[in-house]
Amino acid sequence: MTGNLPEENRDFHDEDEINLLDYWRVIWKRKVFITLVVFFTVLTTAIFSILQIDIFRATAVITPISSESGGVSNLSILSQQFGGIPGISLPSSVSTIEIVNLLKSNMIREKMIEKYNLMPVLFYERWDEQNKEWKRAAEGGFSLNPAGWLKRMVKGIFTEKKAIAVNSPSGNNGAPSMWDGIRMLQGIIDVSNAVKSNTITVSVDFPDPEMAAKMVNYLLAALTEHMSSEAKMAANAKRSYLEGQLRSTADPLIRQKIYSLISQQIEAAMMSELKEKLVFKIIDPPKAPDRKVKPKRSTKVMLSFVASLFAGVFLAFFLEYIKNMKSKVA
């Protein structure tokens, strides 16, 4: 085949075959080195994957109640009828973005931690359940125990980045602070918004599947309580304003309109105390998951095998290059 090729193309073809053969010779020559690199990398990845804690994910799907579904108060209709009265603005439906921002806010998460006493749950490794107090042992001290070194190395490599910042206590006597708890929740809670379906997905990743589901419920309950409180405060504030306007006007027609608005504000304050009358509903309630979401041990082992194989081949060529350079200099 090569005899029919022009001389220039035949030389290029032969040179290409020689280069490929040289590459294979280098790989075969360093096969033991490459095998060792792959073996120890895969073995190390497998060991650390086994040491990782299984994480379970509980999920809930909610959606805002639109005015078409009857979830918005009659105040929006009254605002059209009595909108001529200056200084009065009546509430409308709460947007999806507002609900998402509340779910992500530190305020809601702080209320969630305080109401359900989640600090011992979030920092279970530092909580002494038997004595009901925080452990005083300082993990940052120097230790000659190899098992302690291994444990710290595993945490440093495989623990979520957001959770690493709160492993060390910032309070007195080893007790973590509220900011530590908020940062921990930032690492395990995820809130996403599907614009097309107008739904909000709330998920919690935690080693205990039952507690993961409970935390989703805790977050939604904290949101419900906050929105109920805000709606009641807004209704009472508007009621006070309307009562002040009522005392300052003598026009019978305006007084009749204000009376109607005051009665609606009283109704709004009462309805805000009912959980089911809020502006969002739960489409898919959280359940304790039966399967973990991470770590994906088999995937990590396969990726480490591919990466270590490429790294071993690269190092083999690099070592061969250094050897050839030394032989030329000599």
C-alpha positions in Angstrom: 0.0 0.0 0.0 2.7 2.4 0.9 4.6 1.7 -2.4 2.0 3.5 -4.4 2.1 6.7 -2.3 4.3 9.6 -3.2 7.6 9.8 -1.4 6.6 12.7 0.8 3.3 11.0 2.0 5.1 7.7 2.5 7.7 9.3 4.8 4.9 11.0 6.7 3.0 7.7 7.1 6.1 5.9 8.3 6.9 8.6 10.8 3.3 8.5 12.1 3.6 4.7 12.6 6.9 5.1 14.3 5.5 7.7 16.8 2.5 5.5 17.7 4.9 2.6 18.2 7.1 4.7 20.4 4.1 5.8 22.5 3.1 2.2 23.0 6.6 1.2 24.0 6.7 3.9 26.6 3.3 2.8 28.0 4.4 -0.9 28.0 7.7 0.0 29.6 6.0 1.9 32.4 3.0 -0.5 32.8 3.9 -1.4 36.4 4.1 2.3 37.3 0.8 3.1 35.6 -0.9 0.1 37.2 0.3 1.1 40.7 -1.0 4.7 40.2 -4.4 3.4 39.1 -4.6 0.8 41.8 -3.8 3.1 44.7 -6.0 5.9 43.5 -9.0 3.7 43.0 -8.3 2.0 46.4 -8.1 5.3 48.2 -11.3 6.6 46.6 -13.1 3.4 47.5 -12.0 3.6 51.1 -13.0 7.2 51.5 -16.3 6.5 49.7 -17.1 3.7 52.2 -16.3 6.0 55.1 -18.8 8.7 53.9 -22.1 9.0 55.6 -25.2 8.2 53.5 -27.3 11.3 52.8 -31.1 11.2 52.2 -33.2 13.9 50.5 -36.7 14.8 51.5 -38.7 17.0 49.1 -41.9 19.0 49.2 -43.6 20.9 46.3 -45.8 23.9 47.0 -47.5 26.4 44.8 -48.9 29.9 45.5 -52.6 30.2 45.5 -53.7 32.5 42.7 -56.7 34.8 42.8 -58.5 32.5 40.3 -58.3 29.6 42.8 -60.0 31.7 45.5 -57.0 31.9 47.8 -56.9 35.7 47.8 -59.0 37.7 50.2 -62.0 39.7 49.1 -60.0 42.8 49.8 -58.7 43.0 46.2 -62.3 43.4 45.0 -63.0 46.1 47.6 -59.9 47.9 46.5 -61.5 48.4 43.1 -64.8 49.6 44.6 -63.3 51.9 47.3 -59.9 52.7 45.6 -60.9 56.4 45.6 -60.1 56.8 49.3 -56.6 58.2 49.6 -53.9 56.4 51.6 -55.6 52.9 51.5 -53.9 50.1 49.7 -55.3 46.6 50.1 -53.2 43.4 49.8 -53.1 41.3 46.7 -51.7 37.8 46.0 -48.2 37.0 47.2 -45.8 36.3 44.4 -43.8 33.1 43.9 -40.5 35.1 44.2 -41.6 36.5 47.5 -42.2 33.0 48.9 -38.9 31.8 47.6 -37.1 34.7 49.1 -38.8 34.1 52.5 -37.8 30.4 52.4 -34.2 31.4 51.7 -34.1 34.1 54.3 -32.2 33.9 57.6 -35.2 35.2 59.4 -37.4 32.1 58.6 -34.5 29.7 59.3 -33.7 31.3 62.6 -37.4 30.9 63.7 -37.3 27.3 62.5 -34.2 26.6 64.6 -35.6 28.3 67.7 -39.1 26.9 67.6 -38.0 23.2 67.1 -34.7 23.3 69.0 -32.7 22.1 66.0 -29.2 23.0 67.2 -28.6 19.5 68.8 -30.0 17.9 65.6 -27.8 19.9 63.3 -24.7 19.4 65.4 -25.4 15.9 66.6 -21.7 15.0 66.6 -21.0 17.7 69.3 -24.2 17.1 71.4 -24.1 14.8 74.4 -27.6 13.3 74.3 -27.2 11.5 77.6 -26.2 14.6 79.6 -28.1 17.0 77.5 -25.2 19.3 77.0 -22.5 20.3 74.5 -19.3 18.3 74.5 -16.3 20.3 75.8 -13.6 18.3 73.9 -11.7 20.6 71.6 -11.3 19.0 68.2 -8.7 21.6 67.2 -6.1 20.4 69.6 -3.0 18.4 68.8 -3.4 14.6 69.0 -1.1 11.7 68.3 -4.0 9.4 67.5 -3.8 8.3 63.8 -7.6 7.5 63.8 -8.3 11.2 64.6 -6.1 12.3 61.8 -7.9 10.0 59.4 -11.3 11.3 60.6 -10.3 14.9 60.1 -8.9 14.2 56.6 -12.1 12.5 55.6 -14.1 15.4 56.8 -11.8 17.9 55.1 -12.0 16.2 51.7 -15.5 14.9 51.4 -17.7 17.0 53.7 -19.8 19.6 52.0 -18.0 23.0 51.8 -20.9 24.8 53.5 -20.9 22.5 56.4 -17.1 22.7 57.0 -17.4 26.3 58.2 -19.5 25.2 61.1 -17.7 22.1 62.3 -15.8 24.2 64.8 -17.9 25.8 67.6 -18.0 29.5 67.9 -19.9 29.7 71.2 -18.9 29.1 74.8 -18.2 25.6 76.1 -18.3 24.1 72.6 -21.9 25.3 71.9 -22.4 26.5 68.3 -24.0 29.8 67.7 -27.2 30.7 65.9 -25.1 31.8 62.9 -23.5 28.4 62.8 -27.0 26.9 62.7 -28.1 29.2 59.9 -25.0 28.4 57.9 -25.6 24.7 58.4 -29.1 25.0 57.1 -27.8 26.8 54.0 -25.7 23.7 53.3 -28.6 21.2 53.6 -31.7 23.2 52.4 -32.3 23.8 48.7 -35.2 26.0 47.4 -35.8 26.0 43.6 -38.5 27.7 41.6 -40.1 26.2 38.4 -41.4 29.2 36.5 -43.4 27.3 33.9 -45.3 25.2 36.4 -45.4 28.0 39.0 -44.2 25.6 41.7 -41.6 25.8 44.4 -39.5 22.7 45.4 -38.1 22.6 48.9 -35.6 19.8 49.7 -33.4 18.9 52.7 -30.4 16.6 52.7 -29.7 14.9 56.0 -28.2 11.6 57.3 -31.5 10.7 59.0 -34.3 10.3 56.4 -37.1 10.8 59.1 -35.5 14.0 60.3 -35.0 15.2 56.7 -38.7 15.0 56.1 -39.4 16.7 59.5 -37.1 19.6 58.6 -39.0 20.3 55.4 -42.2 20.4 57.4 -40.5 22.6 60.0 -39.5 25.1 57.3 -42.9 25.2 55.8 -44.5 25.6 59.2 -42.1 28.5 60.0 -43.1 30.1 56.7 -46.8 29.7 57.5 -46.5 31.1 60.9 -44.5 34.1 59.7 -47.0 34.9 56.9 -49.9 34.5 59.3 -48.3 36.9 61.7 -47.5 39.4 58.9 -51.0 39.3 57.5 -52.6 39.8 60.9 -50.2 42.7 61.7 -51.0 44.3 58.3 -54.7 43.9 58.8 -54.6 45.4 62.3 -52.4 48.3 61.0 -54.9 49.1 58.2 -57.8 48.8 60.6 -56.2 51.4 62.9 -55.6 53.7 60.0 -59.3 53.3 58.9 -60.5 54.0 62.4 -58.5 57.2 62.4 -60.0 58.2 59.1 -63.4 57.4 60.4 -63.0 59.8 63.3 -61.7 62.6 61.0 -64.5 62.6 58.4 -68.1 63.5 58.6 -69.2 62.5 55.1 -71.8 59.8 55.4 -70.9 58.1 52.1 -67.2 57.9 53.0 -68.0 56.7 56.5 -70.1 53.9 55.1 -67.2 52.8 52.8 -64.8 52.9 55.7 -67.1 50.8 57.9 -67.2 48.2 55.1 -63.4 48.2 54.8 -62.9 47.9 58.6 -65.2 44.9 58.7 -63.1 43.3 55.9 -59.9 44.1 57.8 -61.3 42.3 60.9 -62.2 39.4 58.7 -58.7 39.3 57.2 -57.1 39.3 60.7 -59.3 36.4 61.7 -58.6 34.4 58.5 -54.8 34.9 58.9 -54.9 32.7 61.9 -56.2 29.7 59.9 -53.3 27.8 58.3 -55.3 26.6 55.2 -56.2 30.2 54.3 -52.7 31.3 53.4 -51.4 32.0 49.9 -49.7 28.8 49.2 -50.7 25.1 49.3 -48.7 21.9 49.4 -48.9 19.8 46.3 -46.6 17.1 47.3 -45.9 16.8 51.1 -42.5 15.6 52.3 -42.0 11.9 53.0 -39.0 10.1 54.6 -36.9 8.8 51.6 -36.0 5.1 51.4 -32.9 5.6 49.2 -29.9 7.8 49.6 -28.9 10.5 47.1 -25.2 10.5 48.0 -22.5 9.5 48.1 -22.5 7.8 44.7 -19.7 5.4 45.4 -19.6 3.5 42.2 -19.6 6.7 40.1 -16.7 8.1 42.2 -14.7 4.8 41.8 -15.2 4.8 38.0 -14.3 8.4 37.6 -11.2 7.9 39.8 -10.2 4.9 37.6 -10.4 7.0 34.4 -8.7 10.0 35.9 -5.9 8.0 37.4 -5.4 6.1 34.1 -4.9 9.3 32.2 -2.7 10.7 35.0 -0.6 7.5 35.1 0.0 7.6 31.3 0.9 11.3 31.5 3.4 10.7 34.3 4.9 7.8 32.4 5.6 10.0 29.4 6.9 12.8 31.6 9.3 10.4 33.3 10.5 9.1 30.0 11.0 12.6 28.7 13.1 13.5 31.8 15.2 10.3 31.3 15.8 11.1 27.6 16.8 14.7 28.5 19.3 13.4 31.1 20.8 10.9 28.6 21.3 13.6 26.0 23.0 15.9 28.5 25.3 13.1 29.6 
